[in-house]
Amino acid sequence: MAMNRNVTMAEKEVRDYAKRQMERAEQRENILFTEEQKEQVLEYAAMTGDDYDIRKMIRDLADAVRSSDEEKVDEILRDAREEIDEFPDRSVGMAELKGYGYTADDMFPLRQEMALELHRVGEKVYCLQSDGSHGDYASREMILEHEGLYGIEKDAWQRMQEQEDEIDFEEAGLYQPPMTDLDRDEALRMFDAGETVFLVTTYPRPIAVRERMEIERGPEHYQMEREDVERIRTLEKRMQEYPQITSLKEAKLLLGTENRYGIYQIIDGSPGREYEFMDLNFIERHGYQVKKEDYELIYSDEMHYGDTLDSLYEKFNISHPADYTGHSLSVSDIVVLNENGNVSFRSIWRIKSGNDCALYCIKESY
């Protein structure tokens, strides 16, 4: 371990503990450890911070030295080195982390320089607190402002190491589609439209963004498959002809050629609240005019094999998707179907009763 920095009290204590254990082993076994062996034991002690593991290493090493088993000595030191090398930041170990006050066993500790580097390549880094807690993963700004230790989840770091050992796509002759770089704002816009956005990482295989916060708090740049970016940018040009369409997600539904469905519900505070949850007879009897501007697209997704109006009605009443934020499908809601570019609109009372409805004003407004 590099010692050109101030050693924390917790690290000093565990190193002193290891020194005492080595002195006792030397006296008990009537042996002498070399300076190189001692230094590696001290480094191992500081990185692992575990009394039991420290005692076991010293005991095994002492037995091997007493028996003049050079092969066993090399094996013990090699195993210790491999365990040390598993740490992402070898300037800080578990001894210092525990002394800092973070005692959970779920994180590898980091200093700011390594925290920033891991964040840059798309990893989730946490600002660790001396009370043993941590919040959500940090943005670059949060990392720069934090004055304590940082952490990366052990499982995430191990996955990162395993990815580095995976096959090379080009050498294996496997196809990996061309990518286009995106800045954070464009990545957020694409993600909100339901597109698959990828982190820019050191992994040989693309890693897809799973939640919006990964972009909001992530690095500056992301990637998407070039073909998908070109498709979306073509849609954005078409959107200029339809100012009523206010989002990429809505453009994909109404102007795209993919099989998709969308659910429109009346906007809170709009004039449409006067006829929300009311049937067509009520609307006609009171002379209300159904307008597109009273509605907003609250959910859209690809249509899969077997999706029908009936199955969608059941899905959005009985088993809502996790990211669905609207109310259960009800009278006055609109379901839009895009089947190979053919867009049709259905109201909930048509799904339930089969009656025609007069809501094509929404379609005609485009």
C-alpha positions as CSV (number, residue, x, y, z in Angstrom):
1,M,0.0,0.0,0.0
2,A,1.3,3.4,-0.9
3,M,2.2,5.2,2.4
4,N,2.8,8.7,1.0
5,R,-0.4,10.0,2.7
6,N,-1.6,10.4,6.2
7,V,-2.6,7.0,7.7
8,T,-6.0,7.2,9.5
9,M,-6.3,6.1,13.1
10,A,-8.4,3.1,12.1
11,E,-5.9,1.9,9.6
12,K,-3.0,2.4,12.0
13,E,-4.8,0.4,14.6
14,V,-5.3,-2.6,12.3
15,R,-1.7,-2.4,11.0
16,D,-0.5,-2.4,14.6
17,Y,-2.7,-5.4,15.4
18,A,-1.1,-7.2,12.4
19,K,2.4,-6.3,13.6
20,R,1.7,-7.7,17.1
21,Q,0.3,-10.9,15.6
22,M,3.4,-11.3,13.4
23,E,5.7,-10.7,16.4
24,R,3.9,-13.4,18.4
25,A,4.1,-15.9,15.5
26,E,7.8,-15.3,15.1
27,Q,8.4,-15.9,18.8
28,R,6.1,-18.9,19.0
29,E,7.4,-20.6,15.8
30,N,11.0,-19.3,16.2
31,I,11.0,-17.9,12.7
32,L,11.6,-14.5,11.0
33,F,9.3,-13.0,8.3
34,T,11.1,-11.1,5.6
35,E,10.4,-7.4,5.2
36,E,8.6,-8.1,2.0
37,Q,6.3,-10.6,3.7
38,K,5.7,-8.2,6.6
39,E,4.7,-5.4,4.2
40,Q,2.3,-7.6,2.3
41,V,0.6,-8.7,5.5
42,L,0.3,-5.1,6.6
43,E,-1.2,-4.1,3.3
44,Y,-3.6,-7.1,3.4
45,A,-4.6,-6.1,6.9
46,A,-5.4,-2.5,6.0
47,M,-7.4,-3.6,2.9
48,T,-9.5,-6.3,4.5
49,G,-9.8,-4.9,8.0
50,D,-10.9,-8.3,9.3
51,D,-9.1,-9.6,12.5
52,Y,-10.0,-13.2,11.7
53,D,-8.6,-13.1,8.1
54,I,-5.5,-11.3,9.4
55,R,-4.8,-14.0,12.0
56,K,-5.4,-16.8,9.5
57,M,-3.0,-15.3,6.9
58,I,-0.3,-14.9,9.5
59,R,-0.8,-18.4,11.0
60,D,-0.7,-20.0,7.5
61,L,2.3,-18.0,6.5
62,A,4.2,-18.8,9.7
63,D,3.5,-22.5,9.2
64,A,4.8,-22.3,5.6
65,V,8.0,-20.4,6.7
66,R,8.7,-22.8,9.6
67,S,8.4,-25.7,7.1
68,S,10.6,-24.0,4.5
69,D,7.7,-24.5,2.1
70,E,8.6,-21.8,-0.5
71,E,5.8,-22.9,-2.8
72,K,3.2,-22.5,0.0
73,V,4.6,-19.2,1.0
74,D,4.3,-17.9,-2.6
75,E,0.7,-19.3,-2.8
76,I,-0.3,-17.5,0.4
77,L,1.2,-14.2,-0.7
78,R,-0.3,-14.6,-4.2
79,D,-3.8,-15.2,-2.8
80,A,-3.5,-12.2,-0.6
81,R,-2.4,-10.1,-3.5
82,E,-5.3,-11.3,-5.6
83,E,-7.7,-10.3,-2.8
84,I,-6.1,-6.9,-2.5
85,D,-6.3,-6.4,-6.3
86,E,-10.0,-7.0,-6.2
87,F,-10.4,-3.5,-4.6
88,P,-11.2,-0.8,-7.1
89,D,-9.2,1.8,-5.2
90,R,-6.1,0.4,-3.4
91,S,-5.4,3.6,-1.6
92,V,-8.3,2.9,0.8
93,G,-9.4,-0.3,2.4
94,M,-12.1,-1.7,4.7
95,A,-10.1,-0.8,7.9
96,E,-10.4,2.9,7.0
97,L,-14.0,2.5,5.9
98,K,-15.0,1.0,9.2
99,G,-13.1,3.6,11.1
100,Y,-14.9,6.3,9.1
101,G,-18.2,4.9,10.4
102,Y,-19.5,2.9,7.5
103,T,-19.8,-0.6,8.8
104,A,-22.1,-2.3,6.2
105,D,-20.4,-4.9,4.0
106,D,-22.0,-3.9,0.8
107,M,-19.5,-1.3,-0.6
108,F,-15.9,-1.1,-1.7
109,P,-14.5,2.2,-0.5
110,L,-13.2,4.9,-2.9
111,R,-11.5,8.2,-2.7
112,Q,-12.7,11.1,-4.8
113,E,-10.3,10.6,-7.8
114,M,-11.5,7.0,-8.3
115,A,-15.1,8.0,-7.6
116,L,-15.0,10.5,-10.4
117,E,-13.4,8.1,-12.8
118,L,-15.9,5.3,-12.1
119,H,-18.7,7.8,-12.5
120,R,-17.3,9.0,-15.8
121,V,-17.6,5.5,-17.2
122,G,-21.2,5.1,-16.2
123,E,-20.8,3.3,-12.8
124,K,-23.1,4.2,-9.8
125,V,-21.0,5.8,-7.0
126,Y,-22.4,6.7,-3.6
127,C,-21.4,9.4,-1.1
128,L,-20.9,7.4,2.1
129,Q,-21.7,9.1,5.5
130,S,-19.9,8.6,8.7
131,D,-23.2,7.6,10.4
132,G,-23.1,4.4,8.3
133,S,-25.7,5.6,5.7
134,H,-25.7,6.6,2.1
135,G,-28.3,8.1,-0.2
136,D,-29.1,7.5,-3.8
137,Y,-26.1,7.3,-6.2
138,A,-24.3,10.5,-6.7
139,S,-24.0,13.0,-9.6
140,R,-20.6,14.4,-10.5
141,E,-21.5,17.6,-8.7
142,M,-22.4,15.6,-5.5
143,I,-19.1,13.8,-5.7
144,L,-17.1,17.0,-6.0
145,E,-19.0,18.5,-3.0
146,H,-18.7,15.5,-0.7
147,E,-15.7,15.6,1.8
148,G,-15.8,12.0,3.1
149,L,-15.4,8.6,1.5
150,Y,-17.3,7.2,-1.5
151,G,-18.4,3.7,-2.4
152,I,-19.3,1.4,-5.2
153,E,-21.5,-1.6,-4.5
154,K,-19.5,-4.8,-4.3
155,D,-21.9,-6.6,-6.7
156,A,-21.6,-3.8,-9.3
157,W,-17.8,-3.8,-9.1
158,Q,-17.7,-7.6,-9.4
159,R,-20.0,-7.4,-12.5
160,M,-17.7,-4.9,-14.0
161,Q,-14.7,-7.2,-13.5
162,E,-16.6,-10.1,-15.0
163,Q,-17.6,-8.0,-18.0
164,E,-14.0,-7.3,-18.8
165,D,-13.4,-11.1,-19.1
166,E,-16.2,-11.6,-21.5
167,I,-15.8,-12.3,-25.2
168,D,-14.7,-9.6,-27.6
169,F,-17.6,-9.0,-30.1
170,E,-15.3,-8.3,-33.1
171,E,-13.0,-11.2,-32.4
172,A,-15.9,-13.6,-32.0
173,G,-17.5,-12.3,-35.2
174,L,-20.7,-11.2,-33.4
175,Y,-22.7,-8.2,-34.7
176,Q,-22.8,-5.1,-32.6
177,P,-24.8,-2.3,-34.3
178,P,-23.1,1.1,-34.9
179,M,-23.7,3.6,-32.1
180,T,-24.3,7.4,-32.1
181,D,-23.2,9.5,-29.2
182,L,-25.8,11.6,-27.3
183,D,-25.3,14.4,-24.8
184,R,-27.3,14.3,-21.5
185,D,-30.2,16.4,-22.7
186,E,-30.7,14.3,-25.9
187,A,-30.3,11.1,-23.9
188,L,-33.1,12.2,-21.5
189,R,-35.4,13.1,-24.4
190,M,-34.8,9.8,-26.1
191,F,-35.3,7.9,-22.8
192,D,-38.5,9.7,-22.1
193,A,-39.7,8.7,-25.6
194,G,-39.3,5.1,-24.6
195,E,-36.1,4.5,-26.6
196,T,-33.2,2.3,-25.3
197,V,-30.3,4.5,-24.3
198,F,-26.9,3.0,-23.4
199,L,-24.2,4.0,-21.0
200,V,-20.8,4.8,-22.3
201,T,-18.7,2.3,-20.3
202,T,-15.5,0.2,-20.5
203,Y,-17.6,-3.0,-20.9
204,P,-17.4,-4.9,-24.2
205,R,-21.2,-5.3,-24.2
206,P,-23.6,-2.2,-24.2
207,I,-25.3,-1.5,-20.9
208,A,-28.8,-0.1,-21.2
209,V,-30.0,2.7,-18.9
210,R,-32.7,1.3,-16.6
211,E,-34.0,4.4,-14.9
212,R,-34.1,8.1,-15.7
213,M,-31.9,9.0,-12.7
214,E,-29.0,7.1,-14.2
215,I,-28.9,9.9,-16.9
216,E,-29.8,12.8,-14.6
217,R,-27.0,11.9,-12.2
218,G,-24.8,10.1,-14.7
219,P,-21.9,11.2,-17.0
220,E,-22.1,13.7,-19.8
221,H,-22.4,11.3,-22.7
222,Y,-24.5,8.3,-23.7
223,Q,-25.2,6.1,-26.8
224,M,-28.0,4.8,-28.9
225,E,-28.1,2.5,-31.9
226,R,-27.5,4.7,-35.0
227,E,-30.5,3.4,-36.8
228,D,-32.8,4.3,-33.9
229,V,-31.4,7.8,-33.6
230,E,-32.0,8.4,-37.3
231,R,-35.6,7.1,-37.0
232,I,-36.3,9.5,-34.1
233,R,-34.7,12.5,-35.8
234,T,-36.9,11.8,-38.8
235,L,-39.9,11.8,-36.5
236,E,-38.8,15.1,-35.0
237,K,-38.8,16.7,-38.4
238,R,-42.3,15.4,-39.1
239,M,-43.4,16.8,-35.7
240,Q,-42.8,20.3,-37.1
241,E,-45.9,19.8,-39.3
242,Y,-48.0,18.9,-36.3
243,P,-47.6,21.5,-33.5
244,Q,-50.3,19.7,-31.5
245,I,-47.9,16.8,-31.0
246,T,-45.8,17.9,-28.1
247,S,-43.5,14.9,-27.3
248,L,-41.5,12.3,-29.1
249,K,-43.5,9.6,-27.3
250,E,-46.7,10.9,-28.9
251,A,-45.0,11.3,-32.3
252,K,-44.0,7.6,-32.2
253,L,-47.6,6.7,-31.5
254,L,-49.3,8.9,-34.0
255,L,-46.8,9.3,-36.8
256,G,-44.6,6.2,-36.5
257,T,-45.0,2.9,-38.3
258,E,-44.4,0.6,-35.2
259,N,-47.3,-1.4,-33.7
260,R,-48.0,0.7,-30.6
261,Y,-50.8,1.6,-28.3
262,G,-51.4,4.7,-26.2
263,I,-53.7,5.8,-23.5
264,Y,-55.1,9.3,-23.3
265,Q,-56.8,10.7,-20.2
266,I,-58.3,14.1,-19.4
267,I,-55.9,16.7,-18.0
268,D,-56.5,17.9,-14.5
269,G,-58.0,21.4,-14.6
270,S,-59.0,21.3,-18.2
271,P,-62.5,21.9,-19.5
272,G,-62.7,18.2,-20.1
273,R,-63.1,17.6,-16.3
274,E,-66.8,18.5,-16.9
275,Y,-67.3,15.2,-18.8
276,E,-64.6,13.1,-17.3
277,F,-65.9,9.6,-16.4
278,M,-69.1,10.3,-18.3
279,D,-70.5,8.3,-21.2
280,L,-71.3,9.5,-24.7
281,N,-75.0,10.0,-23.9
282,F,-74.1,12.5,-21.1
283,I,-71.7,14.4,-23.5
284,E,-74.3,14.7,-26.2
285,R,-77.1,15.6,-23.7
286,H,-75.2,18.4,-22.2
287,G,-73.7,19.7,-25.5
288,Y,-70.1,19.2,-24.5
289,Q,-67.5,19.3,-27.3
290,V,-64.7,16.8,-26.9
291,K,-61.3,18.4,-27.7
292,K,-57.9,17.0,-28.1
293,E,-56.4,19.7,-25.9
294,D,-58.4,18.4,-23.0
295,Y,-56.4,15.1,-23.2
296,E,-52.8,14.1,-22.5
297,L,-51.0,10.9,-23.5
298,I,-50.2,9.2,-20.1
299,Y,-48.9,5.9,-21.4
300,S,-47.6,4.3,-24.6
301,D,-45.9,1.0,-25.4
302,E,-45.3,-1.5,-28.1
303,M,-48.1,-3.8,-29.0
304,H,-47.2,-7.4,-28.6
305,Y,-48.7,-10.6,-30.1
306,G,-52.1,-11.2,-28.5
307,D,-52.7,-7.6,-27.5
308,T,-56.3,-6.6,-28.1
309,L,-58.6,-3.9,-26.9
310,D,-60.1,-6.3,-24.4
311,S,-56.7,-7.4,-23.1
312,L,-55.5,-3.8,-22.7
313,Y,-58.7,-2.9,-20.8
314,E,-58.0,-5.8,-18.5
315,K,-54.3,-5.0,-18.1
316,F,-54.9,-1.4,-17.2
317,N,-57.6,-2.2,-14.7
318,I,-56.3,-5.4,-13.0
319,S,-52.5,-5.5,-13.4
320,H,-51.1,-2.0,-14.1
321,P,-47.5,-1.8,-15.4
322,A,-45.0,-0.6,-12.8
323,D,-44.4,2.7,-14.6
324,Y,-48.1,3.4,-15.2
325,T,-49.2,6.6,-13.4
326,G,-52.8,7.1,-14.7
327,H,-56.0,5.9,-13.2
328,S,-57.6,2.6,-14.1
329,L,-59.1,2.7,-17.6
330,S,-62.5,4.2,-17.4
331,V,-65.3,5.9,-19.4
332,S,-64.0,9.0,-21.2
333,D,-60.5,7.6,-21.6
334,I,-59.2,7.1,-25.1
335,V,-57.1,4.2,-26.4
336,V,-55.1,4.8,-29.6
337,L,-53.8,1.9,-31.7
338,N,-51.1,2.3,-34.3
339,E,-51.1,-0.9,-36.4
340,N,-48.3,-0.7,-39.1
341,G,-48.9,3.0,-39.4
342,N,-52.7,2.9,-39.4
343,V,-53.9,4.9,-36.5
344,S,-57.3,4.4,-34.9
345,F,-59.0,5.9,-31.8
346,R,-61.3,4.1,-29.5
347,S,-63.1,5.3,-26.3
348,I,-63.6,3.1,-23.3
349,W,-67.3,2.8,-23.8
350,R,-66.7,1.4,-27.2
351,I,-64.4,-1.3,-25.8
352,K,-67.0,-2.3,-23.2
353,S,-70.2,-2.0,-25.3
354,G,-69.2,-2.1,-28.9
355,N,-71.1,1.2,-29.6
356,D,-69.6,3.7,-32.1
357,C,-68.2,6.9,-30.6
358,A,-67.7,10.3,-32.0
359,L,-64.2,11.1,-30.8
360,Y,-62.5,11.1,-34.2
361,C,-62.2,14.9,-33.7
362,I,-58.9,14.0,-31.9
363,K,-57.6,12.3,-35.0
364,E,-58.8,14.9,-37.4
365,S,-57.1,17.7,-35.4
366,Y,-53.8,16.3,-36.6
